[in-house]
Structure formats: structure tokens, C-alpha cells
Amino acid sequence: GGRPTLMDLMAGRIREVRVHVRQRRIPADLQRGDYENDTAFRARFQQWVNMLWLEKDALIVRMLADTAA
């Protein structure tokens, strides 16, 4: 039981691994900026990254629901 480990994977005890790959473009306004010294730029950048994490979390929920069905 529990979460599978790297050793489980290496030993062939994991039946399926699902990977979703998506290439993303970094928005033009986030390609140039001073993350360390420009608080407004940092906030915009963090907001974009946080949106990516939320989308990733939603994708995992959908993938797990598909697996359970």
C-alpha cells in the first residue's frame, strides 16, 4: 500500500505511468524583467506561475478521475 517509490518503479511493481507534456510559451512581457528588484514584475511573474500550478493540479484531478472510472 501507500505511495509507490522509485524502487517500486525500478523493480517493475508499477503497472502504469501516465505523463502529460505540454510546451508553453513564456509571455513576451515576462521574458524581460528584473525579478529581484521590480516588485510589479515579480508579482506578474508569480501570478503566471501560480496559474500554471493551478492548471497542473486540475489536470491531475482529471487524470486521477479517469483512472478511477
ZATI-429665 format. One record per residue: residue in three letters; x, y, z of N, C-alpha, C, CB in turn; residue number from 1. Coordinates in pm, 1 decimal. Glycine has a CB too. Layout:
+------+----------+----------+----------+----------+----------+----------+----------+----------+----------+----------+----------+----------+------+
: resn :     n.xx :     n.yy :     n.zz :    ca.xx :    ca.yy :    ca.zz :     c.xx :     c.yy :     c.zz :    cb.xx :    cb.yy :    cb.zz : resi :
+------+----------+----------+----------+----------+----------+----------+----------+----------+----------+----------+----------+----------+------+
:  ALA :        X :        Y :        Z :        X :        Y :        Z :        X :        Y :        Z :        X :        Y :        Z :  NUM :
...
+------+----------+----------+----------+----------+----------+----------+----------+----------+----------+----------+----------+----------+------+
END
This chain:
+------+----------+----------+----------+----------+----------+----------+----------+----------+----------+----------+----------+----------+------+
: resn :     n.xx :     n.yy :     n.zz :    ca.xx :    ca.yy :    ca.zz :     c.xx :     c.yy :     c.zz :    cb.xx :    cb.yy :    cb.zz : resi :
+------+----------+----------+----------+----------+----------+----------+----------+----------+----------+----------+----------+----------+------+
:  GLY :     80.3 :   -118.7 :      0.0 :      0.0 :      0.0 :      0.0 :     84.5 :    124.9 :      0.0 :    -91.3 :     -0.1 :    116.9 :    1 :
:  GLY :     19.5 :    237.2 :      9.0 :     89.2 :    365.2 :     13.5 :    136.4 :    410.8 :   -123.9 :    206.9 :    356.1 :    107.1 :    2 :
:  ARG :    216.0 :    512.9 :   -120.1 :    266.8 :    569.3 :   -244.7 :    380.5 :    485.2 :   -300.0 :    313.5 :    712.9 :   -223.3 :    3 :
:  PRO :    381.9 :    467.7 :   -430.6 :    492.3 :    393.8 :   -490.2 :    622.1 :    474.4 :   -478.8 :    461.8 :    360.7 :   -637.9 :    4 :
:  THR :    730.5 :    402.7 :   -470.5 :    862.2 :    465.0 :   -458.6 :    940.2 :    445.3 :   -588.1 :    940.5 :    406.2 :   -338.3 :    5 :
:  LEU :   1054.2 :    510.3 :   -595.0 :   1142.7 :    490.8 :   -709.0 :   1184.7 :    344.4 :   -718.4 :   1266.4 :    581.8 :   -697.8 :    6 :
:  MET :   1206.7 :    282.2 :   -604.4 :   1243.5 :    140.2 :   -604.0 :   1130.5 :     53.7 :   -660.0 :   1278.9 :     94.5 :   -461.5 :    7 :
:  ASP :   1004.9 :     89.4 :   -629.5 :    891.5 :     17.4 :   -687.5 :    895.0 :     27.4 :   -840.0 :    757.9 :     73.0 :   -632.9 :    8 :
:  LEU :    923.9 :    146.2 :   -890.1 :    931.6 :    166.4 :  -1034.6 :   1044.2 :     82.9 :  -1094.4 :    952.4 :    315.1 :  -1067.4 :    9 :
:  MET :   1161.5 :     89.7 :  -1032.8 :   1277.6 :     16.8 :  -1084.3 :   1257.7 :   -134.7 :  -1077.8 :   1402.5 :     55.7 :  -1006.1 :   10 :
:  ALA :   1181.4 :   -181.0 :   -978.9 :   1157.6 :   -324.8 :   -963.3 :   1041.5 :   -374.6 :  -1049.3 :   1130.2 :   -357.1 :   -817.7 :   11 :
:  GLY :    977.9 :   -284.5 :  -1124.5 :    869.1 :   -325.5 :  -1212.2 :    737.1 :   -347.3 :  -1141.3 :    906.7 :   -449.3 :  -1282.6 :   12 :
:  ARG :    722.2 :   -290.3 :  -1022.1 :    597.9 :   -309.2 :   -946.3 :    492.2 :   -202.9 :   -977.7 :    628.0 :   -307.9 :   -797.7 :   13 :
:  ILE :    523.1 :   -112.2 :  -1067.3 :    426.5 :     -9.8 :  -1106.6 :    378.1 :    -44.9 :  -1246.9 :    489.4 :    135.2 :  -1101.7 :   14 :
:  ARG :    247.7 :    -66.3 :  -1258.7 :    191.2 :   -111.9 :  -1386.1 :    184.3 :     -1.9 :  -1490.5 :     53.4 :   -167.9 :  -1364.0 :   15 :
:  GLU :    157.2 :    119.7 :  -1447.6 :    131.9 :    225.8 :  -1544.3 :    188.5 :    357.5 :  -1493.6 :    -18.6 :    239.3 :  -1572.2 :   16 :
:  VAL :    248.9 :    431.3 :  -1583.9 :    294.2 :    567.0 :  -1555.1 :    233.3 :    655.2 :  -1662.8 :    452.8 :    578.3 :  -1551.9 :   17 :
:  ARG :    160.9 :    756.6 :  -1620.9 :     98.7 :    848.6 :  -1716.4 :    170.8 :    982.0 :  -1709.7 :    -53.3 :    866.5 :  -1687.3 :   18 :
:  VAL :    206.9 :   1031.5 :  -1826.4 :    279.8 :   1157.9 :  -1836.2 :    205.3 :   1247.8 :  -1933.4 :    427.9 :   1135.5 :  -1882.2 :   19 :
:  HIS :    188.4 :   1371.6 :  -1895.5 :    126.7 :   1471.5 :  -1982.2 :    231.3 :   1580.1 :  -2004.7 :     -6.8 :   1530.5 :  -1919.3 :   20 :
:  VAL :    264.9 :   1603.8 :  -2130.3 :    365.8 :   1704.5 :  -2163.1 :    298.5 :   1812.8 :  -2245.3 :    487.0 :   1641.9 :  -2240.5 :   21 :
:  ARG :    324.9 :   1934.8 :  -2207.5 :    270.6 :   2048.2 :  -2282.1 :    378.1 :   2155.6 :  -2289.3 :    139.8 :   2103.4 :  -2215.5 :   22 :
:  GLN :    409.0 :   2198.0 :  -2409.2 :    506.2 :   2305.0 :  -2426.4 :    434.1 :   2437.8 :  -2411.3 :    577.5 :   2295.4 :  -2564.5 :   23 :
:  ARG :    494.0 :   2526.5 :  -2336.1 :    433.0 :   2657.6 :  -2312.0 :    528.0 :   2767.9 :  -2355.2 :    395.5 :   2674.5 :  -2163.1 :   24 :
:  ARG :    470.5 :   2871.4 :  -2407.9 :    549.1 :   2990.9 :  -2437.9 :    544.1 :   3082.4 :  -2316.1 :    495.6 :   3064.2 :  -2566.2 :   25 :
:  ILE :    656.7 :   3137.7 :  -2284.5 :    660.4 :   3238.0 :  -2178.3 :    607.8 :   3367.0 :  -2239.8 :    806.7 :   3256.5 :  -2118.2 :   26 :
:  PRO :    507.8 :   3429.6 :  -2177.0 :    453.9 :   3553.9 :  -2232.7 :    564.9 :   3657.1 :  -2255.1 :    346.1 :   3611.6 :  -2139.5 :   27 :
:  ALA :    552.7 :   3731.8 :  -2364.2 :    656.5 :   3828.7 :  -2401.8 :    687.5 :   3925.8 :  -2288.7 :    613.7 :   3906.5 :  -2525.5 :   28 :
:  ASP :    584.6 :   3970.5 :  -2216.8 :    609.2 :   4068.5 :  -2110.6 :    682.1 :   4007.9 :  -1991.1 :    477.9 :   4129.0 :  -2064.6 :   29 :
:  LEU :    690.9 :   3874.6 :  -1985.4 :    761.9 :   3810.1 :  -1874.9 :    900.3 :   3760.4 :  -1915.8 :    680.1 :   3694.2 :  -1821.4 :   30 :
:  GLN :    934.6 :   3776.5 :  -2042.3 :   1065.3 :   3731.4 :  -2088.4 :   1176.4 :   3827.6 :  -2049.3 :   1063.8 :   3713.5 :  -2238.2 :   31 :
:  ARG :   1140.9 :   3950.5 :  -2028.0 :   1239.6 :   4050.6 :  -1987.9 :   1187.0 :   4123.1 :  -1865.6 :   1269.9 :   4150.9 :  -2103.6 :   32 :
:  GLY :   1265.0 :   4128.6 :  -1765.7 :   1225.0 :   4198.1 :  -1644.5 :   1325.1 :   4171.9 :  -1534.9 :   1085.1 :   4155.5 :  -1600.5 :   33 :
:  ASP :   1311.3 :   4247.6 :  -1431.0 :   1402.8 :   4236.7 :  -1317.1 :   1326.9 :   4174.4 :  -1200.5 :   1462.1 :   4376.7 :  -1277.4 :   34 :
:  TYR :   1331.0 :   4042.2 :  -1194.0 :   1256.1 :   3969.4 :  -1091.6 :   1298.8 :   4010.0 :   -951.1 :   1274.5 :   3819.3 :  -1109.8 :   35 :
:  GLU :   1426.7 :   4032.7 :   -931.0 :   1477.4 :   4063.5 :   -796.8 :   1441.3 :   4203.2 :   -749.6 :   1626.4 :   4047.8 :   -793.9 :   36 :
:  ASN :   1439.5 :   4300.5 :   -839.5 :   1425.1 :   4439.8 :   -796.1 :   1294.1 :   4507.3 :   -836.2 :   1537.3 :   4519.0 :   -850.4 :   37 :
:  ASP :   1218.3 :   4448.5 :   -927.1 :   1093.2 :   4509.3 :   -973.9 :    976.0 :   4431.4 :   -913.9 :   1085.6 :   4510.2 :  -1131.1 :   38 :
:  THR :    916.4 :   4487.0 :   -809.6 :    810.1 :   4414.4 :   -738.8 :    686.9 :   4391.8 :   -826.7 :    769.8 :   4490.7 :   -612.9 :   39 :
:  ALA :    656.4 :   4486.2 :   -915.6 :    541.2 :   4468.7 :  -1004.4 :    567.0 :   4354.3 :  -1102.6 :    510.9 :   4599.9 :  -1081.3 :   40 :
:  PHE :    688.6 :   4348.9 :  -1158.5 :    723.8 :   4239.2 :  -1248.6 :    719.1 :   4106.8 :  -1174.5 :    863.4 :   4261.3 :  -1309.7 :   41 :
:  ARG :    776.2 :   4104.3 :  -1054.7 :    777.6 :   3981.3 :   -975.2 :    635.6 :   3932.8 :   -949.5 :    851.2 :   4003.7 :   -841.8 :   42 :
:  ALA :    545.6 :   4024.5 :   -916.3 :    406.3 :   3987.5 :   -889.1 :    339.9 :   3929.1 :  -1013.8 :    326.9 :   4109.9 :   -839.4 :   43 :
:  ARG :    362.6 :   3991.5 :  -1131.1 :    305.1 :   3938.7 :  -1255.9 :    361.4 :   3800.4 :  -1286.7 :    333.1 :   4034.6 :  -1373.8 :   44 :
:  PHE :    491.8 :   3783.9 :  -1267.1 :    555.9 :   3655.5 :  -1294.3 :    501.3 :   3547.8 :  -1201.4 :    708.4 :   3666.9 :  -1278.9 :   45 :
:  GLN :    491.3 :   3579.8 :  -1073.5 :    439.6 :   3483.1 :   -976.1 :    294.5 :   3448.0 :  -1005.0 :    452.5 :   3538.1 :   -834.0 :   46 :
:  GLN :    216.6 :   3545.8 :  -1047.9 :     76.6 :   3519.1 :  -1081.7 :     68.5 :   3420.4 :  -1198.2 :      2.7 :   3650.7 :  -1117.2 :   47 :
:  TRP :    152.5 :   3438.6 :  -1298.0 :    154.8 :   3347.9 :  -1412.8 :    195.2 :   3207.1 :  -1369.3 :    251.6 :   3400.2 :  -1521.0 :   48 :
:  VAL :    301.4 :   3196.1 :  -1288.9 :    346.6 :   3064.3 :  -1242.2 :    238.5 :   2998.4 :  -1156.3 :    478.7 :   3077.0 :  -1161.7 :   49 :
:  ASN :    173.7 :   3074.8 :  -1069.7 :     66.9 :   3019.1 :   -986.1 :    -48.5 :   2966.2 :  -1071.1 :     15.2 :   3125.2 :   -888.0 :   50 :
:  MET :    -78.5 :   3035.2 :  -1181.3 :   -182.4 :   2988.5 :  -1272.9 :   -141.6 :   2854.1 :  -1334.3 :   -208.5 :   3093.6 :  -1384.4 :   51 :
:  LEU :    -12.7 :   2840.0 :  -1368.0 :     35.6 :   2712.6 :  -1422.6 :     17.0 :   2600.1 :  -1321.8 :    183.7 :   2723.5 :  -1462.8 :   52 :
:  TRP :     49.1 :   2626.5 :  -1195.1 :     33.0 :   2524.2 :  -1090.3 :   -113.7 :   2486.1 :  -1074.6 :     89.2 :   2574.8 :   -955.4 :   53 :
:  LEU :   -203.7 :   2584.0 :  -1079.2 :   -347.0 :   2553.9 :  -1067.1 :   -395.1 :   2467.0 :  -1183.3 :   -428.8 :   2684.2 :  -1061.6 :   54 :
:  GLU :   -348.3 :   2499.5 :  -1304.3 :   -385.4 :   2418.1 :  -1419.9 :   -330.9 :   2276.4 :  -1406.3 :   -333.9 :   2482.3 :  -1549.5 :   55 :
:  LYS :   -207.6 :   2263.8 :  -1356.5 :   -146.7 :   2132.1 :  -1335.4 :   -227.1 :   2052.9 :  -1234.0 :     -0.6 :   2146.0 :  -1288.2 :   56 :
:  ASP :   -265.9 :   2116.2 :  -1124.1 :   -344.5 :   2047.4 :  -1021.4 :   -478.0 :   1998.9 :  -1077.5 :   -368.5 :   2140.2 :   -901.4 :   57 :
:  ALA :   -543.5 :   2082.1 :  -1157.6 :   -671.3 :   2043.6 :  -1217.6 :   -652.0 :   1926.6 :  -1314.2 :   -735.2 :   2163.7 :  -1290.9 :   58 :
:  LEU :   -542.7 :   1926.8 :  -1388.3 :   -514.1 :   1816.5 :  -1479.8 :   -494.6 :   1686.3 :  -1403.0 :   -389.5 :   1847.4 :  -1564.0 :   59 :
:  ILE :   -422.4 :   1691.8 :  -1292.1 :   -400.7 :   1571.1 :  -1211.3 :   -533.4 :   1517.2 :  -1159.1 :   -305.1 :   1600.7 :  -1093.4 :   60 :
:  VAL :   -620.8 :   1605.8 :  -1114.5 :   -753.1 :   1562.6 :  -1066.3 :   -828.0 :   1490.5 :  -1178.4 :   -836.2 :   1684.5 :  -1014.9 :   61 :
:  ARG :   -825.1 :   1548.0 :  -1300.0 :   -893.4 :   1483.8 :  -1413.7 :   -829.9 :   1349.2 :  -1447.7 :   -890.2 :   1575.8 :  -1537.2 :   62 :
:  MET :   -697.2 :   1343.2 :  -1445.7 :   -628.7 :   1217.4 :  -1477.6 :   -661.8 :   1110.0 :  -1374.1 :   -476.1 :   1239.2 :  -1484.7 :   63 :
:  LEU :   -665.3 :   1147.5 :  -1247.5 :   -698.7 :   1050.7 :  -1142.7 :   -843.6 :   1005.4 :  -1154.0 :   -673.2 :   1110.8 :  -1004.1 :   64 :
:  ALA :   -932.6 :   1097.8 :  -1190.4 :  -1073.3 :   1061.9 :  -1207.6 :  -1088.8 :    964.3 :  -1324.1 :  -1159.5 :   1188.4 :  -1231.2 :   65 :
:  ASP :  -1013.3 :    986.0 :  -1432.0 :  -1018.2 :    894.7 :  -1546.6 :   -967.8 :    756.7 :  -1507.8 :   -935.5 :    950.0 :  -1663.5 :   66 :
:  THR :   -866.0 :    752.4 :  -1422.0 :   -809.0 :    625.5 :  -1377.5 :   -908.1 :    550.1 :  -1289.5 :   -677.6 :    649.0 :  -1301.4 :   67 :
:  ALA :   -980.9 :    624.0 :  -1204.9 :  -1075.1 :    562.0 :  -1111.2 :  -1200.6 :    511.5 :  -1182.3 :  -1114.0 :    661.6 :  -1001.9 :   68 :
:  ALA :  -1230.8 :    571.2 :  -1296.1 :  -1355.2 :    535.3 :  -1367.5 :  -1345.5 :    402.5 :  -1437.5 :  -1390.6 :    641.6 :  -1468.6 :   69 :
+------+----------+----------+----------+----------+----------+----------+----------+----------+----------+----------+----------+----------+------+
END
